[in-house]
């Protein structure tokens, strides 16, 4: 089971680092500082900080109450697969560890999740605005692959996909291996070309 909370946030089980990820994503999506979110929720800023750092596991009721203060709420939806929010958080951790190869596998796993979902499932998995991975190219790639599978299903797109910061200033390949070769632009889907991130379409096939 997965949890969906309004204003476009989706996540897996509400516990541990997943609670941290979805709370941070909700707060950043609304442009709120921890102090402001805490004030709205009637709690201490330290409580918000502890949850976001994964040092405190909130109950579902507590998390829902804080999320409602940011204009979000929790509901359960029957969807399987990785969400954009969780994928971005995992990629950020892997890039921080210098493991771009693992980040690429995570990226492909998200692509597979979208590919394996029906149109409604694709919308739900991609509804949230992911936090940055810390790398503009990976942010662009995440947006591009999301748009790629939504377009394939003729499904509606979330507002975050219109964010211009997820488009690179100049074309470049996704750097995930030491000897990775830049693909021919003719082999790159238009959703990637429009964001100046070069990924061969064949790599999006399930692995």
Beta strands, then each sheet from edge to edge (+ up, - down):
strand 1: 2-5
strand 2: 9-11
strand 3: 74-77
strand 4: 172-173
strand 5: 197-198
sheet 1: 2+ 1- 3+
sheet 2: 4+ 5+
end
